[in-house]
Amino acid sequence: MVAVKHVVLDVLKPHQPNALDFSRAIARAGPDYHVFLTVIEMDENTETVRLEVRGDSIDFEQLQAAIAGMSGSLHSIDEVEVRHEVDAGSP
């Protein structure tokens, strides 16, 4: 199995929810997600943020849905770490 362990995303989001509430909602998208959010730029209506998520097996589609559910927009995937994990019963 190939598991996504770490992603860094460039996200455009409205001012609300604020960075803390946005991060909490992203963390709730997975059972063990660690979320780091940095505001890069602000304008009158939006914020550009660097969103870093770490976990044992990140469900990227669920992560995208959580971002979209808060009216955010994924601009780019800037960094990714994946790991191939061999099951104990596999050769």
Long-range contacts (C-beta under 8 A, 24 or more apart in sequence): 1-84, 1-85, 1-87, 2-82, 2-83, 2-84, 2-85, 3-56, 3-57, 3-58, 3-82, 3-83, 3-85, 4-55, 4-57, 4-58, 4-60, 4-80, 4-81, 4-82, 5-54, 5-55, 5-56, 5-57, 5-58, 5-81, 5-82, 5-83, 6-52, 6-53, 6-54, 6-58, 6-79, 6-80, 6-81, 7-52, 7-53, 7-58, 7-60, 7-63, 7-77, 7-79, 7-80, 7-81, 8-50, 8-51, 8-52, 8-77, 8-78, 8-79, 8-80, 9-50, 9-51, 9-52, 9-53, 9-67, 9-74, 9-75, 9-76, 9-77, 9-78, 10-40, 10-48, 10-49, 10-50, 10-51, 10-74, 10-75, 10-76, 10-78, 11-48, 11-49, 11-50, 11-51, 11-67, 11-72, 11-73, 11-74, 11-75, 12-46, 12-47, 12-48, 12-49, 12-72, 12-73, 12-75, 13-46, 13-47, 13-49, 13-67, 13-70, 13-71, 13-72, 13-73, 14-45, 14-46, 14-47, 14-70, 14-71, 14-72, 15-42, 15-45, 15-46, 15-47, 17-70, 19-47, 19-49, 22-49, 22-70, 22-72, 25-66, 25-69, 25-70, 26-51, 26-53, 26-63, 26-66, 26-67, 28-66, 29-59, 29-62, 29-63, 29-65, 29-66, 30-55, 30-58, 30-59, 30-62, 30-63, 31-55, 32-56, 33-58, 48-75, 50-78, 52-79
